[in-house]
Amino acid sequence: MIMPKKLKKYITVDKDILQGTPVISGTRIPVARLFSLVRQGYNDEGLPPCSSFPNLNNLH
C-alpha cells in the first residue's frame, strides 16, 4: 500500500495485524471503522464510549 509519509506515524499496515488491514498505529482499530463512524456523524469529541476503543486517545 502506498501511503504519504506523514500518515505512516498514524496508520500501520502489517500482514500480522488483522491480515494487513490498515489500523490506527499502536492499536487494532481498523481505519475503515473510524471512517465509518465519521460518516455516521461522530467526531473526535463524540466517539462511542471509550470501552469500544480502549487503546485510542487524542494522541492518535
ChimeraX attribute file (.defattr): number of C-alpha atoms within 10 A of each C-alpha:
attribute: neighborCount
match mode: 1-to-1
recipient: residues
	/A:1	5
	/A:2	5
	/A:3	9
	/A:4	7
	/A:5	8
	/A:6	8
	/A:7	10
	/A:8	13
	/A:9	12
	/A:10	14
	/A:11	19
	/A:12	20
	/A:13	18
	/A:14	12
	/A:15	10
	/A:16	8
	/A:17	14
	/A:18	13
	/A:19	9
	/A:20	13
	/A:21	17
	/A:22	19
	/A:23	21
	/A:24	22
	/A:25	19
	/A:26	13
	/A:27	15
	/A:28	16
	/A:29	20
	/A:30	19
	/A:31	16
	/A:32	13
	/A:33	12
	/A:34	17
	/A:35	13
	/A:36	11
	/A:37	15
	/A:38	14
	/A:39	10
	/A:40	9
	/A:41	10
	/A:42	14
	/A:43	13
	/A:44	11
	/A:45	7
	/A:46	10
	/A:47	14
	/A:48	12
	/A:49	8
	/A:50	10
	/A:51	8
	/A:52	10
	/A:53	13
	/A:54	10
	/A:55	14
	/A:56	16
	/A:57	9
	/A:58	6
	/A:59	5
	/A:60	12
